[in-house]
Amino acid sequence: MVEKTAEGEEVHPAEEQGIEPEPKSSEEEKQEMEEGEMEEDVYSEEGREKLEEDAEIEPWEEGYMEGAEHKGEQGMCAHCRKVLDQEKDTIIEKEIKGRVLWFCSDECAKKGPRFKVEG
């Protein structure tokens, strides 16, 4: 049944109009995951953290998904394109033209990125 205004116009729910609800905060998502109201999702930072914490995914899988989701070049070595594990002590950082790039080894860092760095 479709609701109508006093003037007789149809009123449709927000989701039918393509209006998305306000995004939940990181803390709200974590709370809902803890309470079992929301599934852990490898495509969200909070979900990846929870899955790794529960030993359902390995740290390298979390790093891979992080790179695949939005960090792109920061999830892979800028030279050999190897997926980086997210442990800061194993990543070599090098600033080139004002951008910080990540490398898997000193050797790759010395060779530099395989792509043109715009500064």
PyRosetta script that sets phi, psi and omega in degrees:
from pyrosetta import init, pose_from_sequence

init()
pose = pose_from_sequence("MVEKTAEGEEVHPAEEQGIEPEPKSSEEEKQEMEEGEMEEDVYSEEGREKLEEDAEIEPWEEGYMEGAEHKGEQGMCAHCRKVLDQEKDTIIEKEIKGRVLWFCSDECAKKGPRFKVEG")
pose.set_psi(1, 130.4)
pose.set_omega(1, -178.7)
pose.set_phi(2, -93.5)
pose.set_psi(2, 131.7)
pose.set_omega(2, 176.9)
pose.set_phi(3, -76.0)
pose.set_psi(3, 155.6)
pose.set_omega(3, 179.3)
pose.set_phi(4, -132.9)
pose.set_psi(4, 149.4)
pose.set_omega(4, 176.0)
pose.set_phi(5, -77.9)
pose.set_psi(5, 173.8)
pose.set_omega(5, 178.1)
pose.set_phi(6, -59.7)
pose.set_psi(6, -27.9)
pose.set_omega(6, 180.0)
pose.set_phi(7, -85.2)
pose.set_psi(7, -2.0)
pose.set_omega(7, 178.3)
pose.set_phi(8, 91.9)
pose.set_psi(8, 4.8)
pose.set_omega(8, 178.8)
pose.set_phi(9, -79.6)
pose.set_psi(9, 143.1)
pose.set_omega(9, 179.1)
pose.set_phi(10, -72.0)
pose.set_psi(10, 141.4)
pose.set_omega(10, 177.8)
pose.set_phi(11, -117.0)
pose.set_psi(11, 121.0)
pose.set_omega(11, -179.0)
pose.set_phi(12, -108.3)
pose.set_psi(12, 146.3)
pose.set_omega(12, 178.2)
pose.set_phi(13, -58.7)
pose.set_psi(13, 154.4)
pose.set_omega(13, -177.1)
pose.set_phi(14, -54.4)
pose.set_psi(14, -42.8)
pose.set_omega(14, -177.2)
pose.set_phi(15, -64.7)
pose.set_psi(15, -29.0)
pose.set_omega(15, 176.8)
pose.set_phi(16, -73.6)
pose.set_psi(16, -21.1)
pose.set_omega(16, -179.4)
pose.set_phi(17, -92.9)
pose.set_psi(17, 0.9)
pose.set_omega(17, -179.3)
pose.set_phi(18, 82.4)
pose.set_psi(18, 12.2)
pose.set_omega(18, 178.3)
pose.set_phi(19, -88.6)
pose.set_psi(19, 117.7)
pose.set_omega(19, -178.1)
pose.set_phi(20, -89.0)
pose.set_psi(20, 147.4)
pose.set_omega(20, 178.0)
pose.set_phi(21, -66.7)
pose.set_psi(21, 159.6)
pose.set_omega(21, 177.4)
pose.set_phi(22, -58.6)
pose.set_psi(22, 136.5)
pose.set_omega(22, 179.1)
pose.set_phi(23, -64.6)
pose.set_psi(23, 146.2)
pose.set_omega(23, 179.0)
pose.set_phi(24, -77.4)
pose.set_psi(24, 151.2)
pose.set_omega(24, 177.1)
pose.set_phi(25, -73.7)
pose.set_psi(25, 162.3)
pose.set_omega(25, 178.1)
pose.set_phi(26, -56.7)
pose.set_psi(26, -42.1)
pose.set_omega(26, -179.6)
pose.set_phi(27, -66.5)
pose.set_psi(27, -38.9)
pose.set_omega(27, 177.7)
pose.set_phi(28, -63.2)
pose.set_psi(28, -42.2)
pose.set_omega(28, 179.0)
pose.set_phi(29, -63.5)
pose.set_psi(29, -45.1)
pose.set_omega(29, 179.7)
pose.set_phi(30, -60.3)
pose.set_psi(30, -43.0)
pose.set_omega(30, -179.8)
pose.set_phi(31, -62.5)
pose.set_psi(31, -45.3)
pose.set_omega(31, -179.9)
pose.set_phi(32, -64.5)
pose.set_psi(32, -35.5)
pose.set_omega(32, 176.7)
pose.set_phi(33, -66.6)
pose.set_psi(33, -41.8)
pose.set_omega(33, 179.0)
pose.set_phi(34, -62.4)
pose.set_psi(34, -38.8)
pose.set_omega(34, -177.7)
pose.set_phi(35, -83.9)
pose.set_psi(35, -3.0)
pose.set_omega(35, 179.4)
pose.set_phi(36, 78.8)
pose.set_psi(36, 11.5)
pose.set_omega(36, 179.9)
pose.set_phi(37, -84.4)
pose.set_psi(37, -15.2)
pose.set_omega(37, -177.5)
pose.set_phi(38, -137.5)
pose.set_psi(38, 136.4)
pose.set_omega(38, 177.9)
pose.set_phi(39, -74.4)
pose.set_psi(39, 144.4)
pose.set_omega(39, 172.5)
pose.set_phi(40, -67.6)
pose.set_psi(40, 141.2)
pose.set_omega(40, -174.7)
pose.set_phi(41, -130.0)
pose.set_psi(41, 123.7)
pose.set_omega(41, -179.6)
pose.set_phi(42, -66.0)
pose.set_psi(42, -12.6)
pose.set_omega(42, -178.2)
pose.set_phi(43, -91.2)
pose.set_psi(43, 2.6)
pose.set_omega(43, 174.9)
pose.set_phi(44, -123.0)
pose.set_psi(44, 147.1)
pose.set_omega(44, -178.9)
pose.set_phi(45, -58.6)
pose.set_psi(45, -42.7)
pose.set_omega(45, -179.2)
pose.set_phi(46, -64.4)
pose.set_psi(46, -41.6)
pose.set_omega(46, 179.8)
pose.set_phi(47, -65.2)
pose.set_psi(47, -43.1)
pose.set_omega(47, 178.5)
pose.set_phi(48, -61.5)
pose.set_psi(48, -43.7)
pose.set_omega(48, -179.9)
pose.set_phi(49, -61.3)
pose.set_psi(49, -43.6)
pose.set_omega(49, -179.4)
pose.set_phi(50, -65.7)
pose.set_psi(50, -42.6)
pose.set_omega(50, 179.4)
pose.set_phi(51, -63.6)
pose.set_psi(51, -40.6)
pose.set_omega(51, 178.5)
pose.set_phi(52, -68.5)
pose.set_psi(52, -42.4)
pose.set_omega(52, 178.8)
pose.set_phi(53, -57.8)
pose.set_psi(53, -39.6)
pose.set_omega(53, 179.8)
pose.set_phi(54, -84.4)
pose.set_psi(54, 6.6)
pose.set_omega(54, -179.7)
pose.set_phi(55, 59.1)
pose.set_psi(55, 32.4)
pose.set_omega(55, 176.8)
pose.set_phi(56, -91.5)
pose.set_psi(56, -20.6)
pose.set_omega(56, 171.6)
pose.set_phi(57, -134.9)
pose.set_psi(57, 156.2)
pose.set_omega(57, 179.1)
pose.set_phi(58, -84.8)
pose.set_psi(58, 157.5)
pose.set_omega(58, 178.6)
pose.set_phi(59, -55.1)
pose.set_psi(59, -38.2)
pose.set_omega(59, -179.5)
pose.set_phi(60, -66.3)
pose.set_psi(60, -31.9)
pose.set_omega(60, 177.9)
pose.set_phi(61, -68.3)
pose.set_psi(61, -38.7)
pose.set_omega(61, 176.9)
pose.set_phi(62, -62.0)
pose.set_psi(62, -44.4)
pose.set_omega(62, 179.0)
pose.set_phi(63, -61.9)
pose.set_psi(63, -41.1)
pose.set_omega(63, 179.0)
pose.set_phi(64, -62.2)
pose.set_psi(64, -47.8)
pose.set_omega(64, -178.7)
pose.set_phi(65, -65.6)
pose.set_psi(65, -35.9)
pose.set_omega(65, 177.8)
pose.set_phi(66, -61.9)
pose.set_psi(66, -43.7)
pose.set_omega(66, 178.5)
pose.set_phi(67, -66.2)
pose.set_psi(67, -39.9)
pose.set_omega(67, -179.4)
pose.set_phi(68, -68.7)
pose.set_psi(68, -32.4)
pose.set_omega(68, -175.5)
pose.set_phi(69, -73.0)
pose.set_psi(69, -59.1)
pose.set_omega(69, -173.5)
pose.set_phi(70, -151.6)
pose.set_psi(70, -13.1)
pose.set_omega(70, -175.5)
pose.set_phi(71, -90.2)
pose.set_psi(71, -13.3)
pose.set_omega(71, 172.7)
pose.set_phi(72, 46.2)
pose.set_psi(72, -104.1)
pose.set_omega(72, -175.6)
pose.set_phi(73, -61.6)
pose.set_psi(73, -28.7)
pose.set_omega(73, -179.9)
pose.set_phi(74, -74.1)
pose.set_psi(74, -14.3)
pose.set_omega(74, 178.4)
pose.set_phi(75, -91.6)
pose.set_psi(75, -6.5)
pose.set_omega(75, -177.1)
pose.set_phi(76, -135.3)
pose.set_psi(76, 153.3)
pose.set_omega(76, 175.5)
pose.set_phi(77, -62.1)
pose.set_psi(77, 132.4)
pose.set_omega(77, -177.8)
pose.set_phi(78, -68.8)
pose.set_psi(78, -15.0)
pose.set_omega(78, 178.4)
pose.set_phi(79, -101.0)
pose.set_psi(79, -60.7)
pose.set_omega(79, -173.1)
pose.set_phi(80, -93.8)
pose.set_psi(80, -6.4)
pose.set_omega(80, 177.9)
pose.set_phi(81, 69.1)
pose.set_psi(81, 15.2)
pose.set_omega(81, 175.5)
pose.set_phi(82, -66.1)
pose.set_psi(82, 138.7)
pose.set_omega(82, 177.1)
pose.set_phi(83, -66.9)
pose.set_psi(83, 128.9)
pose.set_omega(83, -178.2)
pose.set_phi(84, -90.2)
pose.set_psi(84, 140.8)
pose.set_omega(84, 170.9)
pose.set_phi(85, -79.4)
pose.set_psi(85, 154.7)
pose.set_omega(85, -169.0)
pose.set_phi(86, -88.3)
pose.set_psi(86, 14.3)
pose.set_omega(86, 175.6)
pose.set_phi(87, -76.3)
pose.set_psi(87, 117.0)
pose.set_omega(87, -176.0)
pose.set_phi(88, -58.2)
pose.set_psi(88, -30.3)
pose.set_omega(88, -176.3)
pose.set_phi(89, -76.1)
pose.set_psi(89, -9.1)
pose.set_omega(89, 177.9)
pose.set_phi(90, -104.1)
pose.set_psi(90, -4.0)
pose.set_omega(90, -177.5)
pose.set_phi(91, -101.6)
pose.set_psi(91, 134.0)
pose.set_omega(91, 175.8)
pose.set_phi(92, -97.3)
pose.set_psi(92, 121.1)
pose.set_omega(92, 178.1)
pose.set_phi(93, -101.3)
pose.set_psi(93, 139.2)
pose.set_omega(93, 178.6)
pose.set_phi(94, -141.6)
pose.set_psi(94, 129.0)
pose.set_omega(94, 179.2)
pose.set_phi(95, -90.7)
pose.set_psi(95, 126.8)
pose.set_omega(95, 178.8)
pose.set_phi(96, -132.7)
pose.set_psi(96, 121.1)
pose.set_omega(96, 179.7)
pose.set_phi(97, 51.8)
pose.set_psi(97, 40.9)
pose.set_omega(97, 176.4)
pose.set_phi(98, 82.6)
pose.set_psi(98, -1.3)
pose.set_omega(98, 178.0)
pose.set_phi(99, -109.1)
pose.set_psi(99, 137.3)
pose.set_omega(99, 176.5)
pose.set_phi(100, -91.1)
pose.set_psi(100, 120.6)
pose.set_omega(100, 179.5)
pose.set_phi(101, -110.8)
pose.set_psi(101, 151.0)
pose.set_omega(101, -179.5)
pose.set_phi(102, -109.0)
pose.set_psi(102, 141.2)
pose.set_omega(102, 178.9)
pose.set_phi(103, -131.4)
pose.set_psi(103, 153.8)
pose.set_omega(103, -178.0)
pose.set_phi(104, -84.0)
pose.set_psi(104, -18.0)
pose.set_omega(104, -177.4)
pose.set_phi(105, -155.1)
pose.set_psi(105, 165.2)
pose.set_omega(105, 175.8)
pose.set_phi(106, -62.2)
pose.set_psi(106, -37.1)
pose.set_omega(106, -179.5)
pose.set_phi(107, -60.4)
pose.set_psi(107, -46.7)
pose.set_omega(107, 178.7)
pose.set_phi(108, -67.1)
pose.set_psi(108, -37.2)
pose.set_omega(108, 178.9)
pose.set_phi(109, -63.1)
pose.set_psi(109, -38.5)
pose.set_omega(109, 178.3)
pose.set_phi(110, -66.9)
pose.set_psi(110, -35.7)
pose.set_omega(110, 179.2)
pose.set_phi(111, -72.8)
pose.set_psi(111, -28.2)
pose.set_omega(111, 177.9)
pose.set_phi(112, 86.4)
pose.set_psi(112, 177.6)
pose.set_omega(112, -176.9)
pose.set_phi(113, -72.3)
pose.set_psi(113, 154.4)
pose.set_omega(113, 178.1)
pose.set_phi(114, -87.7)
pose.set_psi(114, -0.4)
pose.set_omega(114, -179.0)
pose.set_phi(115, -122.4)
pose.set_psi(115, 160.3)
pose.set_omega(115, 179.2)
pose.set_phi(116, -73.5)
pose.set_psi(116, 128.3)
pose.set_omega(116, 179.2)
pose.set_phi(117, -96.8)
pose.set_psi(117, 121.2)
pose.set_omega(117, 178.1)
pose.set_phi(118, -93.0)
pose.set_psi(118, 136.4)
pose.set_omega(118, -177.2)
pose.set_phi(119, -122.8)
pose.dump_pdb("model.pdb")
